[in-house]
Amino acid sequence: MESLPLDTSHPAVRDYLALVRLQVLTPLSLLVNIATVVVCATLISPGIAGIAHLHPTSITPNSPAIAAYVGFIFLGQIGYCVLLVVASKAETKAALIKGVGMSLVFSNFAMALWAIAWVMQWFLLSTVLQGIILLLLLFSNISLLIYHPPNASRPLDTALIHAPLRFFLILPLSILFPLCLFVTLHLTYHPTPPGYPQRYEDWHAMAGFGVLLGTNILGLLVIIIRRDIVWCIAATWIAISIWSASPKPAPVYITSILFTALHPLGLILSIIYARFYGTSRRIELPRDDGHPGLYAPNQNGGSQQVPGPAEIERGPREIDGENWG
């Protein structure tokens, strides 16, 4: 039986094939990611959290908090996969195909490889993989923001496309990539018999403080400028996971607690400012037909408003002699 002719150069056909490809590969990559991370976290000893404890840094987060964060990302991606199947609006399909595309698929596979590299203590490879994930997610988030921004008329797009992608982006941006980089560069400390180092030089506290300050200032600017609730929740979550893991040097501990309060406060103040001062309130007075002197007839038989004093050119003018009287 001869195959049906199919013009793959037609834009509609290409979009359909791209959507089918995503419907197959995205759930597959998510399944591989979930299975690999769960196995490396629970069945292997030492697991993901164990390796982090063997190589502690000044920014090492609380493992259960990060595990809950990753679980939230997985739940969001399950909803994303459901939306891939049930999407009917052209705008939603365009966001899935052209806004996200294969970036999420590659990010899931890279995350699975990172889990394996981390438990094998291949820290350089782990850092490279986290950098790749960061670039892929940054590209897809910028594409969504510019070409397929969130719209109040499509709340499912915001909840199942924008939110999971942004949550996933903040994970390597705020904690995983810096953590892998610290371990790779040996910016770690070895606990002493009393429990932890007494000097900041042994903590590499200022390096942790600089990374924490930079990522959180970036997040705070995004939250204030865009009134981004998702970024606020994710950044606050990461900050809590850092200061809740003790011990921590004072600069890192104080900074993480400070931004735990600043992120929600910045969001609230930004929303209040936009609500009351963001848009200029202009009052348009209705046309008063009871005062015909305000209007002059035009050439089309209608009327136009007589220009006010501010619109009339002022200055010395020549007056004819017959006007003197």
matplotlib code that plots the C-alpha trace (Angstrom):
import matplotlib.pyplot as plt

x = [0.0, 1.5, 2.0, -0.2, 1.6, 2.7, 4.1, 6.6, 7.5, 4.0, 4.1, 1.0, 2.4, 5.8, 4.0, 1.9, 4.9, 6.8, 3.9, 3.7, 7.5, 7.1, 4.1, 6.4, 9.8, 8.7, 7.0, 9.9, 12.5, 10.6, 10.2, 13.9, 14.7, 12.4, 13.6, 17.3, 17.0, 14.9, 17.4, 20.4, 18.8, 17.4, 19.0, 22.6, 24.8, 26.1, 23.3, 22.8, 22.4, 25.2, 27.7, 26.7, 27.4, 30.8, 31.8, 30.1, 30.3, 29.1, 26.0, 25.1, 21.3, 18.9, 18.5, 14.8, 13.9, 15.6, 14.0, 10.6, 11.5, 12.5, 9.3, 7.3, 9.1, 8.2, 4.5, 4.5, 6.1, 3.4, 0.8, 2.9, 2.8, -1.0, -1.3, 0.7, -2.0, -5.1, -4.0, -6.4, -5.7, -3.3, -1.5, -1.0, 0.4, 2.7, 4.1, 4.6, 6.3, 8.2, 8.5, 9.7, 10.3, 13.0, 14.8, 12.8, 13.5, 17.2, 17.2, 15.5, 18.0, 20.9, 19.4, 19.4, 23.0, 23.9, 22.4, 24.6, 27.7, 27.1, 26.9, 29.9, 31.7, 32.6, 32.3, 33.6, 31.1, 28.4, 29.3, 29.2, 25.8, 24.3, 25.7, 24.0, 20.7, 21.0, 21.5, 18.7, 16.2, 17.3, 16.8, 13.3, 12.2, 13.4, 11.6, 8.4, 8.7, 9.3, 7.2, 4.6, 4.1, 1.6, -1.9, -4.8, -7.1, -5.1, -4.4, -3.5, -0.6, 0.7, 0.3, 1.5, 4.0, 5.5, 5.5, 7.3, 9.9, 10.6, 10.8, 13.2, 15.4, 15.8, 17.1, 20.4, 20.6, 20.4, 21.9, 22.8, 25.3, 27.0, 27.2, 28.8, 31.2, 32.2, 32.9, 34.8, 37.0, 37.5, 35.8, 34.7, 35.6, 36.3, 34.5, 36.9, 36.3, 34.3, 31.9, 32.8, 35.5, 36.1, 37.7, 35.9, 38.9, 38.2, 34.5, 35.2, 32.5, 33.0, 32.7, 29.4, 28.3, 29.0, 27.2, 24.2, 24.0, 24.3, 21.7, 19.2, 19.6, 18.9, 15.8, 14.7, 14.9, 12.9, 10.3, 9.9, 10.0, 7.7, 5.8, 6.7, 4.9, 6.5, 10.1, 9.2, 8.1, 11.1, 13.7, 12.3, 12.2, 15.9, 16.9, 15.1, 16.8, 20.2, 19.8, 17.9, 21.0, 23.4, 26.1, 26.5, 29.0, 27.4, 27.5, 25.7, 23.3, 22.3, 22.0, 19.8, 17.5, 17.4, 16.3, 13.8, 12.0, 12.9, 11.5, 7.9, 8.2, 9.4, 6.5, 3.9, 5.3, 5.6, 1.9, 0.8, 2.8, 1.4, -2.2, -2.1, 0.6, 1.5, -1.0, -1.9, -5.6, -7.0, -10.6, -12.3, -15.0, -18.1, -18.9, -21.3, -23.7, -25.4, -22.5, -22.2, -19.7, -17.1, -17.4, -16.9, -18.3, -15.8, -15.8, -17.7, -20.7, -19.7, -18.2, -14.8, -13.7, -12.4, -8.7, -8.1, -5.9, -2.9, -3.2, -3.4, -0.1, 0.7, 2.9, 2.8, 0.6, -0.1, -3.5, -5.2, -6.1, -9.9, -10.0, -9.3, -12.3]
y = [0.0, 3.3, 5.9, 9.0, 12.0, 14.5, 17.9, 18.3, 21.8, 23.1, 25.2, 23.5, 20.0, 21.0, 22.3, 19.1, 16.9, 19.0, 18.7, 14.9, 14.7, 16.7, 14.5, 11.5, 12.8, 15.1, 12.4, 10.0, 12.5, 13.3, 9.6, 9.0, 12.1, 11.0, 7.4, 8.4, 11.1, 8.8, 5.9, 8.1, 9.7, 6.6, 3.4, 4.4, 5.0, 7.6, 9.2, 12.8, 14.2, 12.0, 13.4, 16.9, 16.1, 14.6, 17.8, 20.6, 24.2, 27.5, 27.4, 23.7, 23.7, 21.6, 18.3, 17.7, 21.2, 20.8, 17.3, 18.9, 21.6, 19.0, 17.1, 20.2, 20.6, 17.0, 17.7, 20.8, 18.9, 16.2, 18.9, 20.2, 16.8, 16.7, 20.1, 18.8, 16.3, 18.3, 21.7, 23.1, 26.8, 28.0, 30.3, 27.4, 25.1, 27.9, 28.4, 24.6, 24.1, 27.4, 28.8, 25.6, 23.1, 20.6, 22.6, 20.9, 17.5, 18.1, 19.6, 16.5, 14.2, 16.4, 16.4, 12.6, 12.5, 15.0, 12.8, 9.9, 12.1, 13.6, 10.3, 9.1, 12.2, 13.4, 17.0, 18.7, 16.8, 17.7, 21.4, 21.2, 19.5, 22.0, 24.8, 23.2, 22.9, 26.5, 27.7, 25.5, 26.7, 30.3, 30.2, 28.7, 31.1, 34.2, 32.8, 32.4, 35.8, 37.7, 35.8, 34.0, 36.1, 35.0, 36.0, 36.3, 34.8, 31.5, 30.7, 27.1, 28.3, 30.3, 27.5, 24.5, 26.1, 29.3, 28.2, 24.8, 26.2, 29.1, 26.9, 24.6, 27.5, 28.9, 25.6, 25.5, 29.3, 29.8, 26.7, 23.6, 25.2, 27.3, 24.3, 22.1, 24.8, 25.2, 21.5, 21.4, 24.3, 22.7, 25.6, 23.2, 22.7, 19.6, 19.6, 19.6, 17.4, 20.1, 20.3, 23.1, 25.5, 28.5, 30.8, 32.3, 31.4, 27.7, 28.2, 30.2, 32.4, 35.4, 33.4, 31.9, 35.4, 36.8, 34.1, 34.3, 38.1, 38.2, 35.5, 37.0, 40.6, 39.3, 37.5, 40.5, 42.8, 40.3, 40.1, 43.9, 44.7, 41.9, 41.3, 37.6, 35.5, 32.2, 33.7, 35.0, 31.6, 29.8, 32.3, 32.4, 28.6, 28.4, 31.0, 29.1, 25.9, 27.6, 29.1, 26.1, 23.9, 24.5, 25.3, 28.4, 31.3, 34.6, 36.4, 33.5, 32.9, 36.6, 37.2, 34.2, 35.2, 38.8, 37.8, 35.4, 38.5, 40.8, 38.7, 38.6, 42.3, 43.4, 41.6, 43.1, 46.7, 46.2, 45.1, 48.1, 50.5, 49.2, 49.2, 52.8, 54.6, 52.4, 53.9, 57.5, 58.2, 60.6, 62.0, 62.5, 65.1, 64.4, 66.8, 69.5, 70.2, 72.9, 75.2, 75.6, 78.3, 75.7, 74.1, 75.5, 74.0, 72.2, 71.5, 68.2, 69.8, 68.6, 70.5, 70.7, 72.1, 75.6, 75.6, 76.9, 79.8, 77.5, 76.4, 79.9, 81.4, 84.4, 87.3, 90.8, 91.0, 93.6, 95.3, 96.9, 100.6, 99.9, 97.9, 101.0, 102.7]
z = [0.0, -1.1, 1.6, 1.4, 0.0, 2.7, 2.0, 4.8, 3.6, 4.5, 7.7, 9.1, 8.4, 10.1, 13.1, 13.4, 13.1, 15.7, 18.1, 17.7, 18.3, 21.5, 22.6, 22.4, 23.5, 26.4, 28.5, 27.7, 28.8, 32.0, 32.8, 32.3, 34.5, 37.3, 37.3, 37.3, 40.0, 42.3, 41.9, 42.4, 45.5, 47.2, 46.0, 45.7, 48.6, 48.9, 46.9, 45.7, 49.2, 50.5, 48.0, 48.9, 52.6, 51.7, 50.0, 52.0, 50.8, 52.2, 50.0, 50.4, 50.7, 52.9, 51.0, 51.8, 50.8, 47.4, 47.0, 47.5, 45.0, 42.4, 43.1, 42.4, 39.1, 38.2, 39.0, 36.9, 34.0, 34.2, 33.8, 30.8, 29.2, 29.6, 28.0, 25.1, 24.4, 25.1, 23.7, 21.1, 20.9, 18.2, 20.7, 23.1, 20.4, 19.2, 22.7, 23.1, 19.7, 19.1, 22.6, 24.5, 21.7, 22.4, 25.1, 27.9, 26.4, 26.3, 29.8, 31.2, 29.6, 30.8, 34.3, 34.3, 33.2, 35.9, 38.6, 37.4, 37.1, 40.6, 42.4, 40.5, 41.7, 38.2, 39.3, 36.2, 34.0, 36.6, 36.2, 32.4, 32.4, 34.8, 32.6, 29.5, 31.4, 32.4, 28.9, 27.5, 30.0, 29.8, 26.0, 26.3, 29.0, 27.1, 24.0, 26.0, 27.5, 24.2, 21.7, 23.9, 27.0, 29.7, 29.0, 31.5, 28.9, 28.9, 32.6, 31.8, 29.6, 32.5, 35.0, 32.9, 30.5, 32.0, 35.7, 35.3, 32.9, 35.3, 38.3, 36.5, 35.4, 38.9, 40.2, 38.3, 38.2, 42.0, 43.5, 41.4, 39.0, 41.7, 44.0, 41.3, 40.4, 44.1, 44.4, 41.1, 42.2, 45.7, 47.4, 50.1, 53.7, 55.8, 59.1, 62.1, 65.2, 67.0, 64.0, 61.5, 60.6, 62.8, 60.2, 57.2, 54.9, 55.5, 54.7, 51.5, 52.9, 50.7, 47.5, 48.8, 49.8, 46.4, 44.5, 46.9, 46.7, 42.9, 42.1, 44.7, 43.4, 39.9, 41.2, 43.2, 40.1, 38.0, 40.8, 41.1, 37.4, 36.2, 39.4, 38.9, 41.5, 40.3, 40.6, 44.0, 45.3, 43.8, 45.0, 48.5, 48.5, 47.5, 50.1, 52.9, 51.8, 52.2, 55.7, 57.0, 56.3, 59.2, 59.9, 57.6, 57.8, 59.0, 55.6, 53.8, 56.7, 57.1, 53.3, 52.7, 55.6, 54.3, 50.9, 52.3, 53.5, 50.6, 47.8, 49.0, 50.2, 46.8, 45.1, 47.4, 47.0, 43.2, 43.0, 45.2, 43.1, 39.8, 41.3, 42.4, 40.5, 37.5, 35.0, 34.5, 35.3, 32.7, 32.8, 29.5, 29.6, 27.4, 24.6, 25.7, 22.8, 24.9, 24.3, 20.5, 21.0, 21.9, 18.5, 15.0, 11.7, 9.5, 5.8, 6.1, 7.7, 11.2, 14.0, 15.6, 18.9, 18.9, 19.9, 23.4, 24.4, 24.8, 21.2, 19.7, 18.7, 20.8, 20.0, 18.3, 15.2, 12.6, 12.8, 9.9, 10.2, 9.6, 12.7, 14.8, 15.7]

ax = plt.figure().add_subplot(projection="3d")
ax.plot(x, y, z, "-o")
ax.set_aspect("equal")
plt.show()
